[in-house]
Amino acid sequence: MAASEIRVRSASAVVLSALVFGALVGGWEPAIAVLIPLLGGLALWEFYGALENRGIRTFRVLGTACGAGFLLVSWVILSGRTGAISQPLFEWISMLVLLLGLLTRQVFDRSQATPVVTISVTIFGMLYVAWLFNFVTHLIYFPPAGENGRFLACFLIVVTKMTDIGAYLVGSRFGRHKMMPILSPKKTWEGLAGGFVFAVVAGSLLEALFPGRLAPIEPRWIIALGVVIAAASVVGDLAESVVKRDARVKDSGRLIPGIGGALDLIDSILFTAPILFLWLQIVHRG
């Protein structure tokens, strides 16, 4: 990677980090309400666009609008701004309305040559991007954590992104053995090990910097969680590589200089957020 590209990527990372962590650590609710639906909606738009580049028709506008709306209403419910409906019930209603809405649209619009495929990939995009990304909001407003939920989200993002950084730095310097040359030619086993080490160190440093703020994560679980999140991060990155390889594009978009699109930014988080949330649910109930 050229020095100029590294500078651009670093500048983008600094700006994004300031926005995200400023909103989370500072508890700036309006920013959280805007960032999550915006990033999720843009990522969903890019996902549908990648499929359409390969000639696969989607309900791109409708799917993106539904995804962004789903994330916004979820924030309203999970942040406690309404008690009229529970989150699980809202998710069931959302999926039902989306499915019936797409089927109804198809009844009156028969321009789609492959209606079943179009409906299927539109729903898959909602599940893959919007539904999985919504677990970040679940973490922020995780009831047993209280205000510490914002720090749980910070922990998730830092450990996930440090996995990517560690894998890149170690892999570019010491990488010799390709991990999946067909799917992702630049990934190496040495880089994978580096990502795991960076993730564990990052998690441990956060625990030291914010003592008690990561509750209900106990300090003795930090190393194990770092490994689990790192593994999920790699899988998430590879999953997006499948989409990009099929679409024959290097990045999902050009929204963020030096990084790519919104989907490139959150691809790993789509897998790590539900893993951490599930772990917290199991531990809390146990």
C-alpha positions as CSV (number, residue, x, y, z in Angstrom):
1,M,0.0,0.0,0.0
2,A,1.4,3.4,-1.0
3,A,2.2,6.0,1.7
4,S,-0.4,8.4,0.3
5,E,-3.1,5.7,0.5
6,I,-2.1,5.0,4.1
7,R,-2.4,8.6,5.0
8,V,-5.8,8.9,3.4
9,R,-7.0,5.7,5.2
10,S,-5.6,6.9,8.5
11,A,-7.3,10.3,8.2
12,S,-10.6,8.6,7.5
13,A,-10.1,6.3,10.4
14,V,-9.4,9.2,12.8
15,V,-12.5,11.2,11.6
16,L,-14.8,8.1,11.9
17,S,-13.4,7.2,15.3
18,A,-14.0,10.7,16.6
19,L,-17.6,10.6,15.4
20,V,-18.4,7.1,16.7
21,F,-16.7,7.2,20.0
22,G,-17.7,10.8,20.7
23,A,-21.3,9.8,20.3
24,L,-21.0,6.6,22.3
25,V,-18.7,7.7,25.2
26,G,-20.4,11.1,25.4
27,G,-23.9,9.6,25.3
28,W,-25.0,11.8,22.4
29,E,-28.3,10.2,21.6
30,P,-29.1,12.2,18.4
31,A,-25.8,11.2,16.8
32,I,-26.5,7.5,17.7
33,A,-30.0,7.8,16.2
34,V,-28.5,9.1,12.9
35,L,-25.3,7.1,12.6
36,I,-26.7,3.6,12.9
37,P,-29.6,4.0,10.4
38,L,-27.4,6.0,8.0
39,L,-24.6,3.5,8.0
40,G,-26.9,0.5,7.8
41,G,-28.9,2.1,5.0
42,L,-25.8,3.0,3.0
43,A,-24.4,-0.5,3.4
44,L,-27.7,-2.1,2.3
45,W,-27.8,0.2,-0.8
46,E,-24.2,-0.9,-1.6
47,F,-25.1,-4.6,-1.1
48,Y,-28.1,-4.4,-3.5
49,G,-26.0,-2.4,-5.9
50,A,-23.3,-5.1,-6.0
51,L,-25.9,-7.7,-6.8
52,E,-27.4,-5.6,-9.5
53,N,-23.9,-5.1,-11.1
54,R,-24.0,-8.9,-11.7
55,G,-27.5,-8.7,-13.3
56,I,-29.4,-9.8,-10.2
57,R,-32.5,-7.7,-9.9
58,T,-33.5,-6.4,-6.4
59,F,-36.0,-4.0,-4.9
60,R,-33.1,-1.7,-4.1
61,V,-35.0,1.4,-3.1
62,L,-37.7,-0.3,-1.1
63,G,-35.3,-2.7,0.6
64,T,-32.9,0.2,1.6
65,A,-35.8,2.3,2.9
66,C,-37.1,-0.6,4.9
67,G,-33.7,-1.4,6.3
68,A,-32.9,2.2,7.4
69,G,-36.4,2.6,8.8
70,F,-36.1,-0.7,10.7
71,L,-32.8,0.5,12.3
72,L,-34.4,3.9,13.2
73,V,-37.5,2.5,14.8
74,S,-35.4,-0.1,16.7
75,W,-33.4,2.7,18.2
76,V,-36.6,4.4,19.3
77,I,-37.9,1.2,21.0
78,L,-34.6,0.0,22.5
79,S,-33.7,3.4,23.8
80,G,-36.9,3.4,25.8
81,R,-38.7,6.2,24.0
82,T,-41.9,4.2,23.6
83,G,-43.4,1.4,25.6
84,A,-46.1,0.6,23.0
85,I,-44.4,-2.4,21.5
86,S,-41.6,-4.8,22.5
87,Q,-38.5,-5.2,20.3
88,P,-39.1,-8.9,19.5
89,L,-42.7,-8.1,18.4
90,F,-41.5,-5.2,16.3
91,E,-39.0,-7.4,14.5
92,W,-41.6,-10.1,13.8
93,I,-44.0,-7.5,12.4
94,S,-41.2,-5.9,10.3
95,M,-40.3,-9.1,8.6
96,L,-43.9,-10.0,8.0
97,V,-44.7,-6.6,6.6
98,L,-41.6,-6.7,4.4
99,L,-42.4,-10.2,3.0
100,L,-46.1,-9.4,2.4
101,G,-45.2,-6.0,0.9
102,L,-42.7,-7.5,-1.6
103,L,-45.2,-10.1,-2.6
104,T,-47.9,-7.5,-3.0
105,R,-45.6,-5.3,-5.0
106,Q,-44.9,-8.2,-7.3
107,V,-48.6,-8.8,-7.9
108,F,-49.0,-5.4,-9.4
109,D,-45.6,-5.1,-11.0
110,R,-44.7,-8.0,-13.2
111,S,-41.7,-6.4,-14.9
112,Q,-39.4,-8.7,-12.9
113,A,-38.2,-11.7,-14.9
114,T,-37.2,-13.6,-11.8
115,P,-39.6,-12.4,-9.1
116,V,-38.8,-15.2,-6.5
117,V,-35.0,-14.4,-6.8
118,T,-35.7,-10.7,-6.5
119,I,-37.8,-11.0,-3.4
120,S,-35.4,-13.5,-1.9
121,V,-32.2,-11.4,-2.3
122,T,-34.1,-8.3,-1.1
123,I,-35.1,-10.1,2.1
124,F,-31.6,-11.6,2.5
125,G,-30.1,-8.1,2.3
126,M,-32.4,-7.0,5.2
127,L,-31.3,-9.9,7.3
128,Y,-27.6,-9.8,6.4
129,V,-27.2,-6.0,6.8
130,A,-30.0,-4.4,8.8
131,W,-31.0,-7.2,11.2
132,L,-27.4,-8.1,12.1
133,F,-26.3,-4.4,12.3
134,N,-29.2,-3.8,14.7
135,F,-27.4,-5.9,17.4
136,V,-25.1,-2.8,17.9
137,T,-28.2,-1.0,19.1
138,H,-29.1,-4.0,21.3
139,L,-25.7,-3.7,22.9
140,I,-25.9,0.0,23.5
141,Y,-29.2,-0.4,25.3
142,F,-28.5,-3.8,26.9
143,P,-30.7,-3.6,30.0
144,P,-28.4,-5.3,32.6
145,A,-25.5,-2.9,31.5
146,G,-27.4,0.3,32.0
147,E,-25.3,3.3,30.8
148,N,-22.4,0.9,30.4
149,G,-24.0,-0.4,27.2
150,R,-22.3,2.4,25.3
151,F,-19.0,1.1,26.5
152,L,-19.9,-2.4,25.5
153,A,-20.4,-1.1,21.9
154,C,-17.1,0.7,22.1
155,F,-15.4,-2.6,23.2
156,L,-17.0,-4.4,20.3
157,I,-15.9,-1.9,17.7
158,V,-12.4,-1.5,19.0
159,V,-11.7,-5.2,19.3
160,T,-13.3,-5.9,15.9
161,K,-11.3,-3.2,14.1
162,M,-8.0,-4.0,15.9
163,T,-8.4,-7.5,14.6
164,D,-8.5,-6.0,11.0
165,I,-5.5,-3.7,11.8
166,G,-3.4,-6.5,13.4
167,A,-4.1,-8.9,10.6
168,Y,-3.1,-6.2,8.0
169,L,0.1,-5.1,9.8
170,V,1.4,-8.5,10.7
171,G,0.3,-10.1,7.4
172,S,1.9,-7.4,5.2
173,R,5.2,-7.7,7.2
174,F,5.4,-11.4,8.0
175,G,2.7,-13.1,5.9
176,R,4.0,-16.1,4.0
177,H,1.2,-18.7,4.0
178,K,-2.0,-17.8,2.2
179,M,-5.2,-18.5,4.2
180,M,-7.8,-18.5,1.4
181,P,-6.0,-17.5,-1.8
182,I,-9.1,-17.8,-4.1
183,L,-11.5,-15.9,-1.9
184,S,-9.1,-13.3,-0.3
185,P,-5.6,-13.5,-1.8
186,K,-4.0,-11.1,0.7
187,K,-5.0,-12.9,3.9
188,T,-2.4,-15.0,5.5
189,W,-2.3,-17.3,8.6
190,E,0.4,-15.1,10.1
191,G,-1.9,-12.1,9.7
192,L,-4.7,-14.1,11.3
193,A,-2.5,-14.8,14.3
194,G,-1.6,-11.1,14.5
195,G,-5.3,-10.1,14.4
196,F,-6.0,-12.4,17.3
197,V,-3.2,-10.9,19.4
198,F,-4.2,-7.3,18.6
199,A,-7.8,-8.1,19.6
200,V,-6.8,-9.6,23.0
201,V,-4.4,-6.7,23.7
202,A,-7.0,-4.1,22.7
203,G,-9.7,-5.7,24.9
204,S,-7.3,-5.9,27.9
205,L,-6.3,-2.2,27.5
206,L,-10.0,-1.1,27.4
207,E,-10.7,-3.0,30.6
208,A,-7.7,-1.2,32.2
209,L,-8.7,2.2,30.9
210,F,-12.4,1.9,31.8
211,P,-12.5,-0.2,35.0
212,G,-16.0,-1.3,35.7
213,R,-17.4,0.2,32.6
214,L,-17.5,-3.0,30.6
215,A,-19.9,-4.7,33.1
216,P,-21.5,-7.2,32.8
217,I,-18.3,-8.5,31.1
218,E,-16.0,-9.8,33.8
219,P,-12.3,-9.2,33.5
220,R,-11.6,-12.9,33.5
221,W,-13.5,-13.2,30.3
222,I,-11.7,-10.5,28.3
223,I,-9.1,-12.7,26.7
224,A,-11.6,-15.4,25.7
225,L,-14.0,-12.7,24.3
226,G,-11.1,-11.1,22.4
227,V,-10.5,-14.5,20.7
228,V,-14.1,-15.1,19.9
229,I,-14.7,-11.6,18.5
230,A,-11.6,-11.8,16.4
231,A,-12.7,-15.1,14.9
232,A,-16.2,-13.7,14.1
233,S,-14.5,-10.6,12.7
234,V,-12.5,-12.7,10.2
235,V,-15.6,-14.6,9.2
236,G,-17.5,-11.4,8.6
237,D,-14.8,-10.0,6.5
238,L,-14.6,-13.2,4.4
239,A,-18.4,-13.2,4.0
240,E,-18.3,-9.7,2.4
241,S,-15.4,-11.0,0.2
242,V,-17.8,-13.6,-1.2
243,V,-20.2,-10.8,-2.2
244,K,-17.5,-8.6,-3.7
245,R,-15.9,-11.5,-5.5
246,D,-19.3,-12.4,-7.1
247,A,-19.9,-8.7,-8.0
248,R,-16.3,-8.5,-9.3
249,V,-15.5,-5.3,-7.3
250,K,-12.7,-4.5,-5.0
251,D,-14.7,-2.3,-2.6
252,S,-18.4,-2.1,-1.9
253,G,-18.3,1.7,-2.6
254,R,-16.3,4.9,-2.6
255,L,-18.0,6.7,0.2
256,I,-15.1,6.7,2.7
257,P,-11.7,7.7,1.2
258,G,-9.1,5.0,1.7
259,I,-11.5,2.5,3.2
260,G,-14.3,2.0,0.6
261,G,-18.0,1.9,1.2
262,A,-20.2,1.6,4.3
263,L,-20.4,-2.1,3.9
264,D,-16.6,-2.4,3.9
265,L,-16.7,-0.4,7.2
266,I,-19.2,-2.6,9.0
267,D,-18.8,-6.0,7.4
268,S,-17.0,-7.5,10.4
269,I,-19.3,-5.9,12.9
270,L,-22.3,-7.6,11.3
271,F,-20.9,-10.9,12.7
272,T,-19.2,-9.7,15.9
273,A,-22.2,-7.7,17.3
274,P,-24.7,-10.6,17.5
275,I,-21.9,-12.9,18.9
276,L,-21.2,-10.5,21.8
277,F,-24.9,-9.9,22.4
278,L,-25.6,-13.6,22.5
279,W,-22.7,-14.2,24.9
280,L,-24.1,-11.5,27.2
281,Q,-27.6,-13.0,27.1
282,I,-26.3,-16.4,28.0
283,V,-24.0,-15.2,30.8
284,H,-26.7,-12.9,32.3
285,R,-29.4,-15.5,32.3
286,G,-26.9,-18.1,33.7
